[in-house]
Amino acid sequence: NICLAAGLSAGRLLTRLFSPQNGSHGNLLFHVVLGDESCDLDSVVSSLAMAYFLSQISPGNSVVVPVLNVPRSEFQLRADCRFLLTEVGVAMETLVFRDEVDLGRLHGNRRLALTLVDHNVLSSTDSGLQGAVVEVIDHHQLETNASSSCSVAVETVASCATMVTERILSRAPQILDRQLALLLYGAVVLGGAPLCRGGGADGQVVELLEAQFPELPARGALQGALHRARTDLTGQSLLGNVVVLCLCPQSFLRRSRLQQELCQLCAARRLAALVAMTISFNNQSHEPVRQLAVYSSSSAHRQQISHALWSSQSPALCLSPVSCPYKDILAYQQGNSLASRRKLLPVLRRFLSGWERAQVHCGAEEEELEQLDMMISDSLRSAGGAVPPTPTNSLVDGCPLDAGFNQEALLEKFSRMGGATEEQGGGGL
């Protein structure tokens, strides 16, 4: 079973994780393979495949568990992941999600080992688990000094699944069957780089899988099916724990109840504004096409945020207005398609810093800014940036971000800003 390498159902596994006989005096080790918080297709496949590989080579006193790094409720929006998992015969109920496992408790009982795939730094929420990390497999720039007991593999490839495939082929090729091959093949193909010959390590992996399993679908057909699945949110609400939305800009702005949904989302999360980044791909060049949308019921908030984005020079977003049918949403075409969420967050950081300075020097002028939190939604990593380059098949840029300033820290600072404003007499949203 690719999902639960120990052959357990999700329910039985969770029961086993927290049963009395496996308490603080138990000796059963849980080796968790944890993907990136984006929970994009590359991260999901890398987690599942790496866990399956480890389960085949690990000693019998450990249970290897792939954990998808989002709450279960968010996975409904990962349409491309659900599509591929269904194609390979993986049932959704066999998956284990981050909100279903108390990793802190396992670590406290010294029964946790962590392998990180598709990222190399734990989020601030999970920073206490750092001592449990035994291995890192990633294709992003290494931003931390690993301990001597932690094995680190970082390569310049488009897909982390490429690295996992190479590991399987070199150390346990006998476990590679058609189900596992299709899973890995889909994740690597979605990156786009292997569609043409000479696609580096990613292309070589695709060719090896095609040679060993000639019945695999054609690259272009599979990539097209995954792209269509990724952008199909028919019947899905934007409400809930929305972290990543992947759909074309036109579909986003044409949603019949978009403004109402964003209003309800902001009210539920006590947000005063929301910034969304959408992405689609040019059918001919496969290049990303990005748009930004700024929502707030406050005209002042919309204008201030839009001005910060419009005037940014590092990076220059190259924005141009896009017609939008909703009065509380300002939409922009982003000419600089390489400016992903990772590049956008420092722009908002500078905006926040300017707001904080204004509070110190002329706080009375700023009392109208009551509580300004923002959510940044990106649907794909860009191909630019430091070496290794940002992979094109990832939904969002992982932690850590530029200058060590990640999305969580940004939200925390916005929350503090809102609290300070309330003390001055402002109210909540």
Backbone torsions as a table, in degrees:
resi	resn	phi	psi	omega
1	ASN	NA	117.5	-176.2
2	ILE	-65.1	-37.5	-174.8
3	CYS	-69.7	-54.7	-179.0
4	LEU	-116.4	98.5	-171.8
5	ALA	-61.8	-21.4	-179.7
6	ALA	-81.0	-2.7	178.8
7	GLY	79.9	23.4	-179.3
8	LEU	-104.5	150.6	168.9
9	SER	-73.5	162.6	-179.5
10	ALA	-58.9	-42.8	-179.3
11	GLY	-62.9	-44.9	179.8
12	ARG	-66.0	-36.9	179.3
13	LEU	-64.1	-47.0	-178.1
14	LEU	-63.8	-36.5	175.9
15	THR	-63.0	-41.3	-179.4
16	ARG	-68.1	-35.3	179.9
17	LEU	-59.4	-38.2	-171.3
18	PHE	-120.4	20.6	177.9
19	SER	-73.8	152.7	-177.7
20	PRO	-56.2	-38.4	-177.5
21	GLN	-68.6	-13.8	176.3
22	ASN	-108.4	35.9	-179.8
23	GLY	-77.7	-155.4	-173.2
24	SER	-63.5	-20.0	-178.8
25	HIS	-97.0	0.8	179.3
26	GLY	-72.8	161.3	-179.7
27	ASN	-118.3	9.1	180.0
28	LEU	-79.3	124.6	-179.1
29	LEU	-95.2	134.5	175.9
30	PHE	-106.4	116.3	178.4
31	HIS	-98.3	105.6	-175.7
32	VAL	-97.6	129.3	173.8
33	VAL	-100.8	112.1	-171.3
34	LEU	-111.6	124.2	177.9
35	GLY	-88.3	-176.3	-179.0
36	ASP	-71.5	156.3	179.3
37	GLU	-67.2	-16.9	175.4
38	SER	-64.4	-30.8	-178.2
39	CYS	51.3	42.5	176.2
40	ASP	-81.9	179.8	-173.7
41	LEU	-61.5	-42.1	-180.0
42	ASP	-61.2	-42.9	-179.3
43	SER	-67.6	-43.3	-179.7
44	VAL	-62.9	-49.9	-178.5
45	VAL	-63.7	-41.7	179.8
46	SER	-62.2	-40.4	178.9
47	SER	-63.6	-48.6	-177.0
48	LEU	-66.0	-47.1	-176.3
49	ALA	-68.5	-40.6	179.7
50	MET	-66.2	-39.3	178.1
51	ALA	-63.9	-41.1	178.5
52	TYR	-63.2	-43.5	177.7
53	PHE	-59.8	-47.9	-178.7
54	LEU	-63.4	-35.1	-178.9
55	SER	-65.1	-26.7	-178.4
56	GLN	-83.5	-18.0	-177.4
57	ILE	-117.4	-3.0	-176.0
58	SER	-86.6	154.6	175.7
59	PRO	-65.5	160.7	-173.6
60	GLY	-72.3	-7.6	-177.9
61	ASN	-90.5	13.7	178.2
62	SER	-131.6	150.7	175.4
63	VAL	-112.5	122.4	-179.4
64	VAL	-92.9	126.3	-174.5
65	VAL	-129.8	117.5	170.2
66	PRO	-78.5	128.5	179.7
67	VAL	-118.6	121.8	177.1
68	LEU	-80.1	128.3	-165.3
69	ASN	-85.5	45.7	172.3
70	VAL	-144.5	160.5	170.8
71	PRO	-63.9	151.8	-179.4
72	ARG	-57.0	-35.7	-176.4
73	SER	-63.1	-24.0	-178.8
74	GLU	-82.0	-17.7	-171.7
75	PHE	-69.5	-17.4	178.8
76	GLN	-62.2	-24.4	-179.8
77	LEU	-85.6	-6.6	177.9
78	ARG	-90.8	68.6	-171.4
79	ALA	-64.2	-35.8	179.3
80	ASP	-68.2	-35.8	176.9
81	CYS	-64.3	-46.8	-178.7
82	ARG	-63.8	-36.7	179.3
83	PHE	-62.4	-50.7	-177.2
84	LEU	-67.8	-40.0	179.2
85	LEU	-62.6	-38.1	176.8
86	THR	-65.3	-40.9	179.8
87	GLU	-60.8	-35.4	-177.8
88	VAL	-93.1	1.6	175.0
89	GLY	85.2	25.2	177.7
90	VAL	-95.8	120.5	-179.3
91	ALA	-79.8	137.8	-177.8
92	MET	-60.4	-32.2	-177.1
93	GLU	-71.2	-11.9	178.1
94	THR	-87.3	-7.2	-179.0
95	LEU	-80.7	150.6	176.9
96	VAL	-117.0	132.5	-175.0
97	PHE	-113.5	164.4	-171.9
98	ARG	-61.7	-33.1	-177.9
99	ASP	-80.8	0.6	-178.2
100	GLU	-104.5	-5.1	-177.0
101	VAL	-130.9	128.6	177.1
102	ASP	-89.9	86.7	-177.9
103	LEU	-67.2	-31.8	178.3
104	GLY	-61.8	-39.5	178.9
105	ARG	-66.5	-44.3	178.6
106	LEU	-61.7	-41.4	179.5
107	HIS	-66.0	-40.2	177.9
108	GLY	-61.9	-31.4	177.9
109	ASN	-88.4	6.7	179.0
110	ARG	57.8	40.7	-179.3
111	ARG	-125.0	23.3	-176.8
112	LEU	-125.2	132.2	167.1
113	ALA	-123.3	137.1	-176.0
114	LEU	-118.3	131.1	166.6
115	THR	-113.1	124.2	179.5
116	LEU	-96.9	128.7	174.5
117	VAL	-121.6	143.7	177.6
118	ASP	67.2	11.5	169.9
119	HIS	-162.9	161.4	-176.6
120	ASN	-129.3	3.0	176.7
121	VAL	-134.2	131.9	176.6
122	LEU	-70.2	150.7	175.4
123	SER	-66.6	164.9	179.7
124	SER	-60.8	-31.5	178.5
125	THR	-64.0	-35.8	-176.7
126	ASP	-103.5	12.2	-175.0
127	SER	-60.2	-26.9	178.8
128	GLY	-68.0	-10.2	-179.9
129	LEU	-92.4	2.7	-173.7
130	GLN	-55.1	-36.7	-178.8
131	GLY	-66.0	-14.8	-179.4
132	ALA	-91.6	-8.8	-176.2
133	VAL	-73.2	120.8	-178.8
134	VAL	-110.2	-17.1	-178.6
135	GLU	-156.9	146.8	176.5
136	VAL	-130.2	129.2	174.2
137	ILE	-127.6	113.4	-170.7
138	ASP	-150.7	160.5	177.1
139	HIS	-123.8	23.1	173.8
140	HIS	-110.4	165.7	179.4
141	GLN	-61.2	132.6	179.9
142	LEU	-72.9	123.5	-174.4
143	GLU	-117.4	13.4	-178.8
144	THR	-144.7	154.3	175.9
145	ASN	-92.1	110.3	-178.2
146	ALA	-75.0	153.6	176.9
147	SER	-71.2	162.4	-178.4
148	SER	-64.3	-21.9	-179.2
149	SER	-88.1	-1.2	-177.5
150	CYS	-106.0	124.4	176.8
151	SER	-83.0	128.8	-176.9
152	VAL	-123.4	127.1	174.8
153	ALA	-125.8	115.6	178.2
154	VAL	-128.1	125.2	-178.4
155	GLU	-132.3	153.3	177.1
156	THR	-86.6	84.1	177.7
157	VAL	-133.0	162.7	-178.7
158	ALA	-75.9	-28.7	-173.1
159	SER	-132.4	134.2	174.3
160	CYS	-64.5	-30.0	178.1
161	ALA	-61.4	-26.7	174.8
162	THR	-62.0	-44.0	179.9
163	MET	-65.5	-40.3	179.0
164	VAL	-65.8	-40.9	178.1
165	THR	-61.4	-44.2	178.4
166	GLU	-60.7	-39.6	179.0
167	ARG	-62.5	-44.9	-179.8
168	ILE	-64.4	-45.9	-177.8
169	LEU	-64.0	-31.7	-176.7
170	SER	-86.8	-28.1	-172.4
171	ARG	-114.6	-26.6	-179.0
172	ALA	-149.6	59.5	-176.3
173	PRO	-61.9	-21.5	-177.6
174	GLN	-68.3	-18.2	-178.2
175	ILE	-85.4	-8.3	-175.7
176	LEU	-80.6	105.9	174.5
177	ASP	-111.6	-176.9	-175.5
178	ARG	-63.9	-37.4	-179.6
179	GLN	-61.2	-50.1	-179.8
180	LEU	-67.1	-38.2	179.9
181	ALA	-62.8	-43.9	179.9
182	LEU	-64.8	-38.3	178.6
183	LEU	-60.5	-50.9	-179.6
184	LEU	-67.0	-41.0	-179.5
185	TYR	-59.0	-44.2	-179.6
186	GLY	-62.5	-42.0	-178.7
187	ALA	-66.3	-41.2	-178.2
188	VAL	-72.3	-41.8	-179.0
189	VAL	-63.3	-35.1	-178.1
190	LEU	-62.2	-22.5	178.7
191	GLY	-64.6	-23.3	176.8
192	GLY	89.6	-31.7	-176.6
193	ALA	-60.5	-38.7	-176.1
194	PRO	-78.6	-1.2	-178.4
195	LEU	-62.6	-29.5	176.3
196	CYS	-104.5	153.6	178.2
197	ARG	-64.6	153.7	179.6
198	GLY	77.9	32.4	-177.8
199	GLY	-85.6	29.8	177.9
200	GLY	65.5	-151.4	-178.8
201	ALA	-61.3	-35.9	179.6
202	ASP	-63.0	-46.2	178.6
203	GLY	-63.4	-38.1	178.8
204	GLN	-64.2	-40.7	178.4
205	VAL	-64.1	-43.1	178.8
206	VAL	-60.5	-44.0	-179.8
207	GLU	-65.1	-38.1	177.5
208	LEU	-64.3	-42.5	179.4
209	LEU	-66.5	-40.4	178.8
210	GLU	-65.0	-38.1	-179.7
211	ALA	-68.3	-38.0	-178.0
212	GLN	-80.1	-28.9	-179.0
213	PHE	-131.5	79.2	-175.5
214	PRO	-64.2	-14.9	179.5
215	GLU	-80.9	-1.8	177.3
216	LEU	-61.4	147.1	-179.2
217	PRO	-65.0	158.1	178.0
218	ALA	-60.8	145.7	-176.1
219	ARG	-56.7	-52.2	-177.0
220	GLY	-60.8	-40.7	-179.9
221	ALA	-64.6	-42.9	-179.5
222	LEU	-68.7	-42.5	178.6
223	GLN	-61.7	-42.3	178.3
224	GLY	-62.0	-42.7	179.0
225	ALA	-63.2	-39.9	179.7
226	LEU	-69.1	-39.3	177.3
227	HIS	-63.8	-42.1	178.9
228	ARG	-64.7	-41.2	178.5
229	ALA	-64.9	-40.2	-177.4
230	ARG	-60.5	-37.0	-175.3
231	THR	-95.2	3.0	-178.9
232	ASP	-94.9	100.4	176.7
233	LEU	-111.0	29.0	180.0
234	THR	-55.5	126.8	178.1
235	GLY	81.9	-4.1	-180.0
236	GLN	-91.9	140.8	175.6
237	SER	-92.7	148.7	175.0
238	LEU	-77.2	-9.9	178.6
239	LEU	-73.6	161.5	-178.5
240	GLY	106.5	-164.4	-176.4
241	ASN	-84.5	73.9	-177.6
242	VAL	-80.5	121.0	176.3
243	VAL	-116.7	-44.7	-177.6
244	VAL	-131.7	128.0	172.3
245	LEU	-118.5	130.6	178.9
246	CYS	-122.8	98.4	177.7
247	LEU	-156.8	160.1	-176.3
248	CYS	-70.6	151.5	-176.5
249	PRO	-56.4	-41.1	-177.7
250	GLN	-62.8	-41.5	179.0
251	SER	-63.5	-38.3	-179.5
252	PHE	-64.5	-50.3	-175.5
253	LEU	-73.2	-19.9	-179.1
254	ARG	-90.9	-0.2	178.3
255	ARG	-59.0	131.3	-170.5
256	SER	-64.9	-28.5	-177.3
257	ARG	-120.8	30.3	-173.3
258	LEU	-58.0	-51.1	-176.6
259	GLN	-62.6	-40.1	178.5
260	GLN	-64.7	-41.5	179.4
261	GLU	-64.0	-42.4	179.7
262	LEU	-67.2	-37.1	176.9
263	CYS	-62.4	-45.5	179.7
264	GLN	-66.1	-38.7	178.7
265	LEU	-63.3	-45.5	179.3
266	CYS	-64.3	-39.1	178.6
267	ALA	-65.4	-42.2	-178.6
268	ALA	-65.6	-31.8	-176.8
269	ARG	-102.8	5.7	-179.3
270	ARG	57.0	47.1	178.1
271	LEU	-105.2	145.6	175.2
272	ALA	-98.0	-17.2	-178.6
273	ALA	-155.3	160.9	178.8
274	LEU	-144.7	132.4	175.7
275	VAL	-113.4	124.7	179.7
276	ALA	-116.3	138.0	172.5
277	MET	-114.2	122.6	179.1
278	THR	-110.0	161.4	-178.0
279	ILE	-146.6	144.4	169.8
280	SER	-139.5	179.8	-177.5
281	PHE	-127.4	137.5	174.5
282	ASN	-63.0	126.6	-174.9
283	ASN	-62.7	-26.9	-177.5
284	GLN	-90.2	-50.5	-174.3
285	SER	-94.0	-13.4	-176.3
286	HIS	63.3	15.8	177.6
287	GLU	-77.3	147.0	179.4
288	PRO	-70.8	144.8	174.3
289	VAL	-122.9	119.1	-174.2
290	ARG	-114.0	147.1	170.4
291	GLN	-131.9	152.3	173.7
292	LEU	-114.9	142.4	174.5
293	ALA	-130.1	130.7	179.5
294	VAL	-113.2	117.5	178.3
295	TYR	-112.4	135.5	167.7
296	SER	-165.9	143.4	175.1
297	SER	-73.9	-12.8	178.3
298	SER	-95.8	121.7	177.9
299	SER	-62.1	-37.1	179.7
300	ALA	-62.4	-43.8	179.1
301	HIS	-62.5	-45.8	-179.5
302	ARG	-58.4	-45.5	-176.5
303	GLN	-68.2	-40.6	-178.7
304	GLN	-65.5	-45.2	179.7
305	ILE	-66.2	-43.8	-179.9
306	SER	-61.5	-39.4	179.0
307	HIS	-62.9	-41.0	179.3
308	ALA	-62.8	-40.8	179.4
309	LEU	-70.5	-43.4	-176.3
310	TRP	-64.7	-39.2	-174.4
311	SER	-88.3	-2.1	-178.1
312	SER	-62.8	134.2	175.4
313	GLN	-114.6	-10.5	-178.4
314	SER	-136.3	81.2	4.1
315	PRO	-88.7	162.4	170.7
316	ALA	-79.8	118.3	-176.2
317	LEU	-81.5	-20.6	178.2
318	CYS	57.3	57.9	-175.8
319	LEU	-84.1	147.8	170.4
320	SER	-138.8	138.9	-175.2
321	PRO	-62.7	146.0	176.3
322	VAL	-123.6	137.2	179.4
323	SER	-63.0	134.9	179.8
324	CYS	-137.5	134.6	-176.2
325	PRO	-76.3	-4.0	-174.7
326	TYR	-109.0	133.7	-174.4
327	LYS	-71.6	-24.5	-176.7
328	ASP	-97.2	10.8	-179.9
329	ILE	-125.2	127.7	171.9
330	LEU	-106.7	126.6	-176.0
331	ALA	-118.1	145.1	-177.4
332	TYR	-139.6	138.7	167.9
333	GLN	-78.7	133.4	-178.6
334	GLN	-100.7	107.2	-177.4
335	GLY	-66.5	-33.0	178.5
336	ASN	-87.7	91.9	-174.9
337	SER	-73.3	-13.2	179.1
338	LEU	-84.1	-8.3	179.5
339	ALA	-84.1	90.8	-178.7
340	SER	-84.0	-172.5	179.1
341	ARG	-57.7	-36.0	179.1
342	ARG	-59.1	-39.2	-179.9
343	LYS	-77.6	-24.7	-176.8
344	LEU	-79.3	-34.3	-175.6
345	LEU	-58.2	-42.4	176.8
346	PRO	-61.7	-30.0	176.3
347	VAL	-61.6	-44.6	179.1
348	LEU	-70.6	-30.9	176.1
349	ARG	-62.8	-44.4	179.0
350	ARG	-64.6	-37.7	176.6
351	PHE	-60.9	-44.5	179.8
352	LEU	-64.1	-42.5	179.5
353	SER	-61.7	-40.7	177.0
354	GLY	-63.4	-39.3	178.1
355	TRP	-63.8	-42.2	-179.3
356	GLU	-64.0	-40.2	177.8
357	ARG	-64.7	-37.7	178.6
358	ALA	-64.3	-34.7	178.1
359	GLN	-63.9	-36.8	-178.4
360	VAL	-70.7	-42.3	-171.9
361	HIS	-93.7	-28.3	179.9
362	CYS	-149.2	60.5	-174.7
363	GLY	-59.1	-33.8	-176.8
364	ALA	-62.2	-33.2	-179.5
365	GLU	-66.9	-25.3	-171.3
366	GLU	-101.9	11.3	-176.1
367	GLU	-64.7	-20.7	179.9
368	GLU	-69.4	-20.8	177.0
369	LEU	-80.0	94.1	-170.1
370	GLU	-81.0	-59.8	177.2
371	GLN	-146.9	112.1	-173.9
372	LEU	-118.6	94.9	173.1
373	ASP	-107.2	153.1	179.9
374	MET	-134.7	146.4	171.4
375	MET	-118.0	130.5	177.2
376	ILE	-105.0	122.0	178.5
377	SER	-114.0	122.3	178.1
378	ASP	-124.3	146.5	-177.2
379	SER	-108.6	-1.3	179.1
380	LEU	-164.8	145.5	172.3
381	ARG	-75.5	147.1	178.0
382	SER	-82.8	172.0	-177.8
383	ALA	-94.6	1.9	-177.5
384	GLY	-96.5	-171.2	173.9
385	GLY	102.2	-167.1	-174.8
386	ALA	-71.5	163.0	177.6
387	VAL	-83.3	133.1	-2.8
388	PRO	-66.0	147.4	-177.1
389	PRO	-67.1	155.9	177.2
390	THR	-65.6	122.9	-176.6
391	PRO	-65.0	145.4	-178.5
392	THR	-84.6	-6.6	-176.8
393	ASN	-106.3	14.8	178.5
394	SER	-104.2	146.7	-176.0
395	LEU	-72.2	-44.8	-176.8
396	VAL	-139.6	161.1	175.4
397	ASP	-75.1	134.2	-177.0
398	GLY	-84.1	169.6	175.8
399	CYS	-78.3	141.9	5.3
400	PRO	-87.9	159.5	-179.9
401	LEU	-102.8	-176.4	-177.7
402	ASP	-53.4	136.9	177.5
403	ALA	57.4	26.3	177.2
404	GLY	68.7	19.6	-174.5
405	PHE	-110.1	103.0	-175.3
406	ASN	-100.1	178.7	-175.1
407	GLN	-63.6	-39.1	179.9
408	GLU	-60.2	-44.7	-179.6
409	ALA	-63.3	-38.0	178.1
410	LEU	-61.4	-46.5	179.9
411	LEU	-63.4	-38.8	178.7
412	GLU	-62.1	-42.2	-179.4
413	LYS	-67.8	-37.5	176.1
414	PHE	-64.9	-37.0	177.9
415	SER	-63.6	-43.1	178.2
416	ARG	-63.8	-36.4	177.8
417	MET	-62.3	-42.7	178.0
418	GLY	-63.3	-41.2	179.3
419	GLY	-63.6	-40.7	179.6
420	ALA	-64.4	-36.9	-179.7
421	THR	-67.8	-39.8	178.7
422	GLU	-61.3	-37.2	179.2
423	GLU	-63.7	-28.5	179.7
424	GLN	-81.8	-3.6	176.5
425	GLY	121.5	-3.7	179.0
426	GLY	-80.0	158.4	177.4
427	GLY	-106.2	-175.9	176.9
428	GLY	-84.5	-177.7	-179.6
429	LEU	-65.8	NA	NA
